[in-house]
């Protein structure tokens, strides 16, 4: 009897690149550089360059990415966020975690993505943002969505979890709104060896706030984020020792925040996979055709 064909077979990718993966993981283990740090920072830079934005902020999973991006934009209790009716539950969780309310808009029958023609009828004085989902790797109609957002002074937050590498009018998903968020679950076309996520943005202040929110609101990013959000300056600027051994910022927490760092092993694995992503996507396209 023949074996069933797996819907997703992760063993093929591992078999093809296992030596690279093992070497990368072993390096992290030898250096005991497990949480955040230089390898996570390196993947942030590589991923930002790939997407075509100046800033990327790696986190522990995709739902955290959306949650923190929402908080950084000031979404909270009393707000509403426009969400497509056809999406995974995490899209709505990221809204509700802030205390805001997801408002569902129906989708077009040909793309199964949010229908721009139906968005404006759901906008109220409480609406804070539009959250289009690039479902099945196909970007939503971002030109129309951005026009509506600009007209009503709303934020646009891209759910690009299924669209790493996809483009709309020559720009990659994750670079088309105020911020984008990605999930690197193992079954995605850019998948980690566990959970990981990413926030992307063109806004330097938004990047600072997201980095502060993912790491206890502490240290220099925490101080900068508090100043951006609340106009309160810290008084530690001259107390960092010249040799860098003593940094009092590390033990000052400026905001109520979270522990959502990406771990270094996932960052290293993702950095390897990023090199092959366009090739992977091209192969998927050919198989689909």
RAVEN-V311712 format. One line per field, one symbol per residue. ss: DSSP state (H for helix, E for strand, L for the rest). Layout:
BEGIN
ss: ???
END
This chain:
BEGIN
ss: LLLLLLLLLLHHHHHHHHHHHHHHHHHHHHHLLLELHHHHHHHHHHHHHHHLLLEEEEELLHHHHHHHHHHHLLLLLLLEEEEELLLLHHHHHHHHLLLLEEEEELELLLLLLELHHHLHHHLLLLEEEEELELHHHLLLLHHHHHHHHHHHLLEEEEELLLLLLLEELLEELLLLLLEEEEELLLLLLLLLLLLLEEEEELLHHHHHHHHHHHELLEHHHHHHHHHHHHLLLLLLLLLLLLLLLLLHHHHLELLLLLELELEHHHHHHHHHHHHHHHHHHHHHHHHHL
END
